[in-house]
Amino acid sequence: METDYPHKLAKKESKGVKMYDWWQIPIVAPSGKERIGYPTQKPEALLQRIIECASNEGDTVLDPFVGGGTTVAVAERLRRGWIGIDQSVMAIKVTEMRLKKPQRDLLDSPFIVQLHKYDYDTLRYQDAFEFETWIVQQFGGVPNSKQRGDFGIDGKTKDGVPIQVKRSDNIGRNVIDNLKSASERFDKTLFEANKAAGKSIGIIIAFSFGKGAIQEVARLKNHDGVIIELVTVENVVPIAKKPKLILTCNDLGLNAKKLREIEFIAVGESESGIEFYAWDFNHEVENGFKADVMIDKTGKQTHAFKAGSYKVAVKVVDNEGIESVEVITLTALTSDEIKK
């Protein structure tokens, strides 16, 4: 039977524009707010489309070549878990700064940056509970989520041996005595079994141990048959020295817009070599380093300021991923204020 249905269908299909067989997503504009200066940076719209079509909220997104961090930044905004990996120090540190820089709709959830080396100051002076949890995990143990009623035990090995963490140097004898008592109260059966088997009844992780602590550990082993293991942080994770950093500035006068132009020169020094610099031209100590310029290979920047007082911070990152920050305070004056 003849029908005009195909003819009507053909007319419907002829209306509108056919779908393209590619995604029409513009590149990141050279002067756009999204631009961070990473050479292989991809548009956030591209990664958003991929992540939304391939995952749901709460899923984990893996980017084993994280680059400038677009994937993990978008995954964070879309409420996904994420893991970013890269062999490049610059990639990891730029991604870290990108996640810490305030962005609209970007969640403020905690994340961990894991490098192959860590600097002493960052580890020694970070939040005590965060450090305890992190170092126990690095040691291969299970952190203690409780902060009260735990006998001072910060974690345990996979065999249940108590771990105590001291975020300090030159640990004394009293810490050894306290751990011995705490381990016995924590699990008396395990304590006696490990003592009888000549195994450790407890482990202390600290930055360094004093002579008294070392002597007390030896005495307990020789006289009481009690073994306590002393582990330095450096034996758990490699520690490197911070790079040296010097920051100077020169007043270049007022520009055509009557703004004060300042030239900044940063000079970093590290045994491993300098990877890059980053700049925060309106640094607020309480909010941490928020990079206005994320990637600077030269250590030189010129910035224009309105009249007022400013704190300017520069960060240097060496080839091991270790960083230092230098901050200076300056006052930008107008031409009228200079005449006065």
N, C-alpha and C positions, 0 to 999 in steps of 0.2 A: 504494500500500500504506500502510495506517495504521501509525503508530508513536507511542510515547509519548516519543520523544526530545525534541521541543520542550518538553514538559511538564517533563521532567527538567532541561533546560537552563534553563528559566525558574526553577526552584527554585534552581539554582546561582547565578544572577544575583541572586537576592533576598537572598543571604547577604552580610554585611558592609556597609560604607558606600560609597556611590558617590563617585568623585573629584569634588572641587569644580572649578569652572571658573575659579577664582582661586587665587593662592598665599597660604596662610595664614602670613604672616610678621609678627610684631608690630613696632610702631614702636619706636624707640630710647627706652628709659625715661628720664624726666627726670633721675633720679639714678643711672642705670646707669653702669658703668665705661666703656662704649663711648662715652658722651656726651662730646663735645668742645666743645659750645656753638655750633657752626656752624648757622645758621638753617635750611638745607635739608638737613641731614644725613640720609642714608639708612642703614638697617640693614645691617650687614656680611653678614648671612645672605642678604639679597636680592641683593647684588652677587656673593656667592659662587655662588649658584645660577645667575645669568646667565653668569658667567665660565666656570664648569665646563661648562655645556651648550653654550657657543659657542666654546670654545677648548681647546687642549691645553697641557701644560707646554712651555715654550720659545717659545710664540706671543707676539705682542706685542698688548697691549690699549691702545686709544686712548680717552681721555676728553677731549673738547675743551671740556668745561665741568666742570672737576675739582672745584670747590666745596671741601668740607671734606676731600677726599682719600680718601673711602671706597673708590672704585674702584681707585686705584693701591695703596692699603694692602693690599687683599684680593688684588689681582693679584700683588703682591710675595710675600705669604704662600703663594700657590698656585703659585709658581715660574714666573710669566709675566713677560715683559718688559712695559714699560708706558711710555706717554707721556701726561702730564697737561698740559692747557692751560687758562688762564683769563685774562680781562682784569682780574680783581680781584687787587690786591696781597694782600689778606687771605687769599684762597683759596690763593695760591701759598705764602705764608709759613706758614699754618696747616698745609698739607699737608706742607711741609718738616719742621716740628716734629713732626708726627704720625709721620712715617717715622723720625725720629731718636729718638723716645720708645720705650724698650724695650717690646716686646710679645711675648707668648708665641707661638712658632712663626714670628715674623717674621724673615726672613733679613736678614743684615747685609751686603747687597751695596751697592756704591757707586752713587750717582746724581748727576746734575747739575741744579742749579737755574739756569735762564737767565732773567735779568731784562732790562729795557730800559736799566737803569743799574746800576752797580756801585760800591761804595765802595773808596777807595784802600787802607785798612788790610786789608780782607779779601783783596784781590788781592795786595798787596805782601808779606804775611807768611804766605800759605798754603804748602803743600808745594811745593818748587821744581819737581819733576818734573811734578806735577799741573798747575801753572801753565803750564809750558812746553807741555805737550800741549794744554791748553785754549786758550791764546792763539794758538797756531799754527792750530788749527781755526777759531777766530773770524776769523783773518786770511784764511782760505780756503785754507790750506796743508795739507800732509800731515805729521803728527807723526812723528818718528823714534822707533821703539819701542825701539831699542838705547840703552844708557847708557854703553857702552864701545866703544872702537875706532871712534868715529863722527867723529873730528876736531873734536869740539866742536859739531857741527851738530845742531840740535834739530828740524829739519824742512826741508821744501822746498816751493816753490810747485808748481802744476800743471805748470809748464814746467821743473821740476827745479832752480830757483835755490835755493841753500842759505839757510836761515833760522837765525839764532842768537838765542836769547832770553836776556836778562839781567834777572833779577827784582830790579833795583836802580835807584837814581837816579844821576844825574851820571856817566854812563859816560865813561871816559877814552880817550885816544888808543890805548893798548895793545890795547884790544878791537878797534879798527879794523884794526890791523896783524895781529892774530891771525886775524881773519875772512878777510882777504885771503889769507893763507897757507893757511888751512884750506880755503877755496873752491877754490884751485888744486889742492890735494892730493885733494879730494873728487871732482872731475871736471874734469881738466885740459882735455879737449876742449871741454866746455861753457863753462869759464872763458874760453878763448881765443875761442870763437865769440861769446859775449856781449860780451866786450871789443871785438872787431872791429866788432860791430853797434851799439856805443854803448848797450848794455843793462846793467842791474845784474848784477854778478857775485855779489852777496850782499846779504842784508837782515838788519838788526839791529833787534830789538824790545826796548825798554826803557822804564822810566818817565820818564827824562829823560837828556839827553846834555850833557856838559860842553863847555866851549869848545875844549879840545884835540881832542876827537873830531870836532867840527864842522869845525875847521880842517884836520884830517887828511883827512877825506872830500873837502874842497874841493881840497886839494893833490893827492891821488891822481887826481882827475878832470882837473885842469888840466895836470899834469905827466906822468902815466902813462896817461891815458885809461882809468882803472879807476873804475867807478861802484859805490859802495856806498850802499844806501838806508837811511836812519835813520827808524824809525817809532816813535812814542811809543805806549804802551798806550792813552792817551786817544784816539788817532786810530783805534784798532781797536774799542774799546768805550767808551761814555760813562761817565765817572766822576763820582760825586756825593759831597757831604760827608755824613759821619755826623750823625745828629740828636744834639743835646745831651740829657743825661738827668741828673736829680737825684733821689735816693731818700732819703726820710726815714721815720722810724717813731716811733710813740707806744705806750707801755705802757698797756694798758687794764686790767691786773690779772688776777686769777684768775677763771675762769668757774666755773659750777656743778660741772664735772667736775674742778676743781682744775688745769686747764691754763692756761698763761700765754697770754693773748690780746694779740696785737700788731697794731696798725693800721699799714699801709704806704701811703705816698703817693708816687707817681712822677709827675714832671713832665717831659715831653719837649718839645723845641723843634726845629722844622725849617722851612726855608723853604717846603717843599712841603706842610706840615701833617702832623699825626700820625694814623696809621691805627688802631693799637691797641697794647695792651700784653699781655705774657704773663709768667707768674710761675713760678719754680722755688723752692719753699720748703725744699728740702734739697739745695742745689746742691753738686755734686762737680766741681771744676774739671777733673779728669782725664777725666771722662765727658762733659763739655760740658753745654750747657743742655738740661734735660729738663723740659718744661713740665707743671706741675700744673694751671695755669689757662692755657688757650691763647688765649682771646679776652676781653680786658677793655678796654672803651671809655673807662672813667673814670680809670684809673690808681690806683684805690684798692682795697685788699684788706685783710681782717681774717683772721688765721690763728691757730689755737691750737696751742701747742707743749708737749710734755712737757719735763721738766727736762733741760737739756743745752745744748750749743753747736751752732749752726747757721750755715750760710752761705745767705743768701737772695739770689736773683738776679732782677732784673726786666729784661725786654727790651722796647724800644720799637721799633716799625716805622713808618716814615713813609709818605707816599703814593707815594713812588718805590720802595718796597720795601727801602730802606736801613735798617739796624738798628744799635742800640747796646745794650750790656748793662752794668748796674751791679750790683755785688755788695757786700753788707754782711755782717759777722759779728756775731752776737748770742748772748747766753747767757740762756736762760730759767731762772728760779729758782723753786723751790717756796716756799710760805709759810714752812716751817720754815727753809729756807736764808736767807730774808730776815731772819728774827728773829735769826739768828746774826750 
